[in-house]
Amino acid sequence: MSPDKLPLKPVADKPKKERNPAPAWVALASPWLGLLTLILSIVIFIVPGSRDPRAELTHARPYSAADWVLMIADYTSVVAVFVGIVVIWQMRTQPRPLAAPLAAQRMQAIVGLVLAGIGIAIIYMGVALRGPGGHV
């Protein structure tokens, strides 16, 4: 029996759905958010910390500047990593090799992720070793 006369035909492959990449401004925001995370991670140890952390936790005193900068740096780092991952994730179905604009956007996302990763390492290692205000 020849292959043309088989009773069952093979199922045709479904074409992959091509996703639209993220807008260019999202890729541009990635390195800036990573840089902001890195700057804030250094500023945490420059601004004055708390003299009485127990009073801050009981709301007897307002939070110190270092505590506010720490909170902002933590949330900025999450947003920076999220934006970088979104840009890279949406490029997974694009035909390879990537076009020059998409390759540049991927590079921006990678730079943003690296900067945010360095900032995250500084935040967590520094706070674990010295505390948010640099006081032991």
C-alpha positions in Angstrom: 0.0 0.0 0.0 1.4 3.4 -0.9 1.5 6.2 1.7 -1.1 8.2 -0.4 -3.7 5.4 0.1 -3.5 5.0 3.8 -6.9 5.2 5.6 -5.7 7.6 8.2 -4.1 10.9 7.3 -1.5 12.6 9.7 -2.8 15.5 11.7 -1.5 18.8 10.3 0.6 20.8 12.7 -1.1 23.8 14.2 0.9 27.0 13.5 2.3 28.6 16.6 0.4 31.7 17.6 2.8 34.6 17.4 2.6 36.9 20.3 3.0 40.6 20.0 6.1 41.8 21.8 5.9 44.4 24.6 5.8 48.0 23.6 9.2 49.7 23.2 8.6 51.9 26.3 8.3 48.8 28.5 11.7 47.7 27.3 13.1 51.2 27.9 11.7 51.3 31.4 13.5 48.1 32.4 17.1 49.5 32.6 15.8 52.7 34.2 13.9 50.8 36.9 17.0 48.6 37.4 19.2 51.7 37.8 16.7 53.2 40.2 16.8 50.0 42.3 20.6 50.1 42.4 20.7 53.7 43.4 18.0 53.2 46.1 19.9 50.2 47.4 23.0 52.4 48.0 20.9 55.3 49.4 19.5 53.0 52.1 22.8 53.1 53.9 23.3 56.8 53.5 20.1 58.1 55.0 19.7 58.2 58.8 18.2 55.1 60.3 16.1 54.6 63.4 17.4 55.4 66.9 14.5 53.6 68.5 13.1 50.8 66.3 10.8 49.4 69.0 9.0 52.8 69.2 8.5 52.8 65.4 7.0 49.3 65.5 4.5 50.4 68.2 3.7 53.6 66.1 4.9 55.8 68.9 7.3 57.5 66.4 7.2 57.9 62.7 9.3 55.6 60.5 12.8 56.7 59.8 14.0 57.7 56.3 16.0 54.5 55.9 12.8 52.5 56.5 11.0 54.4 53.8 13.8 54.1 51.3 14.1 50.4 52.1 10.4 49.9 51.3 10.6 51.9 48.1 13.7 50.0 47.0 12.1 46.6 47.7 9.0 47.5 45.6 11.0 49.0 42.9 13.2 45.9 42.6 10.0 43.8 42.2 8.7 46.0 39.4 12.1 46.1 37.7 12.4 42.3 37.6 8.8 41.9 36.5 9.2 44.3 33.6 12.4 42.7 32.4 10.9 39.2 32.5 7.8 40.4 30.7 9.9 41.8 27.8 11.9 38.6 27.5 8.9 36.3 27.9 6.9 37.9 25.1 9.8 37.5 22.7 9.9 33.7 23.0 7.6 33.1 20.0 9.3 35.6 17.7 11.2 34.2 14.7 14.9 33.8 15.2 17.2 35.6 14.6 15.5 38.6 16.2 15.2 41.8 14.3 17.5 44.6 15.4 14.8 46.5 17.4 13.8 43.4 19.2 17.4 42.4 20.0 17.9 45.9 21.4 14.8 45.6 23.6 16.0 42.2 24.8 19.4 43.8 25.7 17.6 46.6 27.6 15.6 44.0 29.5 18.8 42.0 30.4 20.6 45.2 31.5 17.6 46.0 33.7 17.5 42.6 35.2 21.3 42.7 36.0 21.1 46.1 37.6 18.1 45.1 39.6 19.8 41.9 40.7 22.9 43.8 41.9 20.6 46.2 43.8 18.7 43.3 45.3 21.9 41.7 46.5 23.1 45.0 48.0 19.7 45.5 49.8 19.4 42.0 51.3 23.1 41.5 52.2 23.5 45.0 53.5 20.3 44.9 55.6 21.2 41.4 56.9 24.7 42.6 58.0 24.1 46.2 59.1 20.4 47.0 59.3 18.5 49.5 57.2 20.2 52.6 58.7 23.7 51.2 58.9 23.4 51.0 62.7 24.5 47.8 64.4 
